[in-house]
Amino acid sequence: MVSSTSISIKAIHRNTSATNLSKCQSSQSPQSSQSPSTNQPVSLKRVVLNGSPFKNKETISILLQKCIDNMSPEHANEIIENSQNKSSISIITCTEKNAFRYCQNLVENGLDAYIE
């Protein structure tokens, strides 16, 4: 089992700033929906990608597909095209647990992402 401390250390060793990794641990007010099986609120978070002028579109597309489960090439390209006119774009809205994992994967692969 890998602890969150060792994951953070690995991210720093991969030339990822600790600041970007800490953005993945955002604690802003969550959106809620009902869990169908337990009728308890489920916290939903958005993973947001900041634009990066230093990475080309193809590289970002490949990383999105690698880091986000079931991300199709078409959806990755759509996200990239929509982000051209914006400084940041929401990639996915999902449970807090998955949002943290996706954000962490994106940051560890050199993209600037955070959770809101």
C-alpha positions as CSV (number, residue, x, y, z in Angstrom):
1,M,0.0,0.0,0.0
2,V,1.4,3.4,-1.0
3,S,0.9,6.2,1.5
4,S,-0.1,9.7,0.5
5,T,3.3,10.9,1.8
6,S,5.2,8.7,-0.6
7,I,3.0,9.8,-3.5
8,S,3.7,13.4,-2.6
9,I,7.4,12.7,-2.5
10,K,7.3,10.9,-5.9
11,A,5.5,13.9,-7.4
12,I,8.2,16.3,-6.1
13,H,10.9,14.0,-7.4
14,R,9.3,14.2,-10.9
15,N,9.9,18.0,-10.9
16,T,6.3,18.7,-9.9
17,S,5.9,21.6,-7.6
18,A,4.5,20.9,-4.2
19,T,2.2,23.8,-4.7
20,N,0.5,22.2,-7.7
21,L,0.0,18.9,-5.8
22,S,-1.5,20.8,-2.8
23,K,-4.1,22.3,-5.2
24,C,-5.4,18.8,-5.6
25,Q,-6.4,18.8,-1.9
26,S,-8.7,21.8,-2.2
27,S,-11.4,21.9,0.5
28,Q,-13.9,24.3,-1.1
29,S,-17.6,23.7,-0.5
30,P,-18.7,20.6,-2.3
31,Q,-21.7,20.1,-4.6
32,S,-24.0,17.3,-3.4
33,S,-26.2,14.7,-5.0
34,Q,-27.8,11.6,-3.5
35,S,-26.1,8.3,-3.5
36,P,-28.6,5.8,-5.1
37,S,-27.7,2.9,-2.8
38,T,-27.6,4.7,0.6
39,N,-29.5,8.0,0.0
40,Q,-26.7,9.8,1.6
41,P,-25.2,12.9,0.0
42,V,-22.2,12.3,-2.3
43,S,-19.6,15.1,-2.5
44,L,-19.0,16.0,-6.2
45,K,-15.9,17.9,-7.2
46,R,-14.7,19.3,-10.5
47,V,-11.1,18.7,-11.8
48,V,-9.9,21.8,-13.5
49,L,-7.0,22.1,-15.9
50,N,-5.1,25.3,-16.3
51,G,-3.9,26.1,-19.8
52,S,-0.2,25.4,-20.5
53,P,1.5,27.2,-23.3
54,F,4.6,25.0,-22.9
55,K,2.8,21.7,-23.8
56,N,1.5,20.9,-27.3
57,K,-2.1,19.8,-27.9
58,E,-1.1,16.2,-28.7
59,T,0.8,15.8,-25.5
60,I,-2.0,17.1,-23.4
61,S,-4.5,14.9,-25.2
62,I,-2.4,11.8,-24.5
63,L,-2.0,12.8,-20.8
64,L,-5.7,13.4,-20.4
65,Q,-6.5,9.9,-21.8
66,K,-3.8,8.4,-19.6
67,C,-4.9,10.1,-16.4
68,I,-8.7,10.1,-16.6
69,D,-10.6,6.8,-16.7
70,N,-12.6,6.2,-20.0
71,M,-11.4,9.5,-21.6
72,S,-11.9,9.1,-25.3
73,P,-9.5,10.8,-27.8
74,E,-12.4,12.8,-29.1
75,H,-13.4,14.1,-25.7
76,A,-9.7,14.9,-24.9
77,N,-9.4,16.9,-28.1
78,E,-12.7,18.7,-27.4
79,I,-11.5,19.8,-24.0
80,I,-8.2,21.1,-25.5
81,E,-10.1,23.0,-28.3
82,N,-12.5,24.6,-25.7
83,S,-9.5,25.6,-23.5
84,Q,-7.8,27.6,-26.2
85,N,-9.9,30.7,-25.4
86,K,-9.9,30.2,-21.6
87,S,-7.2,30.2,-18.9
88,S,-8.7,27.1,-17.3
89,I,-11.4,24.5,-18.1
90,S,-13.3,21.9,-16.2
91,I,-12.3,18.4,-17.3
92,I,-14.6,16.2,-15.2
93,T,-17.1,16.3,-12.3
94,C,-16.9,13.2,-10.1
95,T,-16.7,12.0,-6.5
96,E,-14.2,13.6,-4.3
97,K,-12.1,10.5,-4.1
98,N,-11.8,10.1,-7.9
99,A,-11.2,13.9,-8.3
100,F,-8.3,13.7,-6.0
101,R,-6.9,10.7,-7.9
102,Y,-7.3,12.3,-11.3
103,C,-5.9,15.6,-10.2
104,Q,-2.9,13.9,-8.6
105,N,-2.3,11.9,-11.8
106,L,-2.5,15.0,-14.0
107,V,-0.1,17.0,-11.7
108,E,2.4,14.1,-11.5
109,N,2.4,14.0,-15.3
110,G,3.3,17.7,-15.6
111,L,-0.1,19.4,-16.1
112,D,-1.4,22.2,-13.9
113,A,-4.7,20.9,-12.4
114,Y,-6.7,21.6,-9.3
115,I,-10.0,20.6,-7.6
116,E,-12.9,23.0,-7.0
